Structure formats: C-alpha cells, structure tokens
Amino acid sequence: DTEVTQTPKHLVMGMTNKKSLKCEQHMGHRAMYWYKQKAKKPPELMFVYSYEKLSINESVPSRFSPECPNSSLLNLHLHALQPEDSALYLCASSDTGRTEAFFGQGTRLTVV
Amino acid sequence: DAKTTQPNSMESNEEEPVHLPCNHSTISGTDYIHWYRQLPSQGPEYVIHGLTSNVNNRMASLAIAEDRKSSTLILHRATLRDAAVYYCILRGLISNFGNEKLTFGTGTRLTIIP
C-alpha cells in the first residue's frame, strides 16, 4: 500500500466553524507533512512531524493546529479561519532517509 | 534552504524528448535532487531523485552536472499525459532526527502539443 489518504476531499466551512482534516498512511513512514496550495502556486510547507513529534512549524497561524495521534495518522484542526485560507491542503509522508515522498490528493477547503 | 530556479513554462511536441532544466547553484554536499510533478487536480507525485550520478527509471532520466549546480529531467518520449507542473526540489537535512523539508519552487508548467 503506497497511498496517502486524505479526507474529506472537499470541505466548505464558515469562519466560526471548527473542522478537521485527516491524513492516513500505512507505509511505516516516520515523517509526515502538511502543505497549503493556492491556485496556480506551488505547495507551501506548513508543518512537519517526525516520529510523531512536531519538528517544523513554518510560522503558521494558530488557527491551524496539527496533531499526530500515532505514526499512521495526521490531523489538521481548523478554527476561526478566514476566506483567504481557502486552498488545497496536501498531506505527504516519507521515510526519514533520502527517499521519495508520497502525497495525498488533497482536501479542497473553501472558507465562507 | 538552498533554492532552485526553473523556467516558468515549456512546450514540447508529443512523442518527442523533453529536457526540463533546473539550477541549484547553492546546493550543499548532502542535498539530494528530487523531481516531482503535479497533474491537474492531483497531489504531487514523485518522478526521480539523485545525488551525484545520472539516474534512470521507468518514468524519466535525471542528468546531474558534475559540479551539481544544475540538473536536467529528461522525458524520453512525451505523451499528453505528461502535461503537468514539474518541480525540482532539494532535500536538505535539518536536524539530527533526519527531518527534511520538502520546499517547492515555482516549477515548470509543461504543455504537450499533439
């Protein structure tokens, strides 16, 4: 199984809502990533987890809260988002060695 | 992080080879060169990676300059399904735990002409 599965595929939420994005992989990868991608732009790194610990936070606003409950799961909790946070949110995983990263298909988030 | 520079866009005819260049003049000795591509409405997918020597796989070839300051992704026979944004990425070690950033540059949008 070489898949990274993200749910939901699409999400529409109001600015006062709380929602969560989920990401799952069963490749035994110990590094997991969240990216944000706006239209026609490259993915921007948000967070990196290594061995279930947050290792990189790219100065992401606190309304985005990552969580890694176990080595297979990665969540992104969303609260009080703004319309400009609307984007494609991508999850990825990789071994901590110099190997390829696998990306999910993303969650298309719209904040209204 | 070391940065990469790629042309914004390229066009190629179907069934012809495509050479996608990438400059990475500030690459460090431990950085691997990775290529990913992103098809429309999909997440990025891995294409190939290398350190110093040229690499081949079923999707493409990677030619790395001797000084490692540039590389070229070669698609030997482009098809319409190869139309995508191609990203050249340097994977740099940032901690003793082996955490590595995957930082995307602007990429090259490849158009295949039938």
Chai-1 contact restraints between the chains, C-beta under 6 A:
chainA,res_idxA,chainB,res_idxB,connection_type,confidence,min_distance_angstrom,max_distance_angstrom,comment,restraint_id
A,P42,B,F104,contact,1.0,0.0,6.0,A-B,restraint_1
A,P42,B,T106,contact,1.0,0.0,6.0,A-B,restraint_2
A,P42,B,G107,contact,1.0,0.0,6.0,A-B,restraint_3
A,P43,B,F104,contact,1.0,0.0,6.0,A-B,restraint_4
A,V48,B,N99,contact,1.0,0.0,6.0,A-B,restraint_5
A,S50,B,F97,contact,1.0,0.0,6.0,A-B,restraint_6
A,S50,B,N99,contact,1.0,0.0,6.0,A-B,restraint_7
A,S55,B,N99,contact,1.0,0.0,6.0,A-B,restraint_8
A,L90,B,G43,contact,1.0,0.0,6.0,A-B,restraint_9
A,T96,B,G98,contact,1.0,0.0,6.0,A-B,restraint_10
A,R98,B,Y32,contact,1.0,0.0,6.0,A-B,restraint_11
A,E100,B,Y46,contact,1.0,0.0,6.0,A-B,restraint_12
A,A101,B,L102,contact,1.0,0.0,6.0,A-B,restraint_13
A,F103,B,G43,contact,1.0,0.0,6.0,A-B,restraint_14
A,F103,B,P44,contact,1.0,0.0,6.0,A-B,restraint_15
A,G104,B,G43,contact,1.0,0.0,6.0,A-B,restraint_16
A,Q105,B,G43,contact,1.0,0.0,6.0,A-B,restraint_17
A,G106,B,G43,contact,1.0,0.0,6.0,A-B,restraint_18
